[in-house]
């Protein structure tokens, strides 16, 4: 995904959650299960995008948002960063944080 594509997606009025991870990261694997559960429970709550920071295609995006620890989640709406968190959250905590920014 290009930065232009990313900018287009996050510029929409829908909540978009960008998740930065690596394949080898244990907490990232745990978070993927939580995100999968969130998608099953609330499929329309948020647009979910996952970016492997070890993938060269995601290098510029990782640098742009200063990703130094994984997993890192950033919630966007209308091109604005609303919330950022690093580490693993429970599905309930993730839902609460997303719900804070729903219209």
C-alpha positions in Angstrom: 0.0 0.0 0.0 1.4 3.4 -0.9 1.3 6.3 1.5 -1.2 8.0 -0.9 -3.5 4.9 -0.6 -3.1 5.0 3.2 -3.9 8.8 3.3 -7.1 8.2 1.2 -8.3 5.5 3.5 -7.7 7.4 6.7 -9.2 10.6 5.3 -12.7 9.0 5.3 -15.2 9.8 8.1 -15.1 6.2 9.3 -12.8 5.1 12.1 -9.7 3.4 10.8 -7.4 1.4 13.0 -3.8 1.0 11.7 -1.9 -1.8 13.5 1.8 -2.1 13.1 3.4 -5.5 14.0 6.0 -8.0 13.1 5.6 -11.7 12.3 8.1 -12.8 15.0 6.6 -10.7 17.9 4.7 -12.8 20.5 2.5 -9.9 21.7 1.7 -9.1 18.1 0.4 -12.6 17.5 -1.8 -12.3 20.6 -3.1 -9.0 19.4 -4.0 -10.5 16.0 -6.3 -12.9 17.8 -7.9 -10.1 19.7 -8.4 -8.0 16.5 -9.9 -11.1 14.7 -12.4 -11.4 17.6 -13.2 -7.7 17.4 -13.9 -8.0 13.6 -16.2 -11.0 14.3 -18.1 -9.2 17.1 -18.3 -5.7 15.6 -17.5 -6.0 11.8 -18.6 -2.4 11.1 -17.0 -0.7 14.2 -13.7 0.2 12.5 -11.8 -0.3 9.3 -8.8 -2.4 10.2 -5.4 -2.2 8.4 -2.4 -4.3 9.5 1.2 -3.4 8.5 4.2 -5.6 9.0 7.0 -3.2 9.9 9.6 -5.7 8.6 8.1 -5.5 5.1 10.0 -2.9 3.0 6.8 -1.7 1.5 5.7 -0.4 5.0 9.0 1.2 5.9 8.0 4.8 5.0 4.7 4.5 6.8 6.4 3.1 9.9 8.9 6.0 9.9 6.1 8.5 9.3 4.4 7.4 12.6 7.6 6.8 14.5 6.9 3.1 15.1 9.6 2.0 17.5 7.7 -0.7 19.4 5.3 -3.3 18.2 2.4 -3.9 18.3 1.4 -0.3 18.0 -2.2 0.8 17.1 -3.2 4.2 15.8 -6.9 5.2 15.4 -7.7 7.7 12.7 -10.8 9.6 11.4 -10.9 12.2 8.7 -7.1 12.1 8.5 -6.6 12.9 12.1 -4.8 10.7 14.7 -7.3 10.2 17.5 -5.6 7.7 19.7 -2.4 5.6 19.9 -1.4 2.7 22.0 1.5 0.2 22.1 1.1 -3.3 23.5 -1.7 -5.8 23.8 -5.1 -4.8 24.9 -8.1 -6.9 25.7 -11.0 -6.9 23.2 -13.1 -5.0 25.8 -10.5 -2.3 26.3 -10.0 -2.0 22.5 -13.8 -1.7 22.1 -14.0 1.0 24.8 -11.3 3.1 23.1 -13.0 2.8 19.7 -16.4 3.6 21.2 -15.0 6.9 22.7 -14.5 8.2 19.1 -17.7 6.9 17.5 -20.1 9.6 16.3 
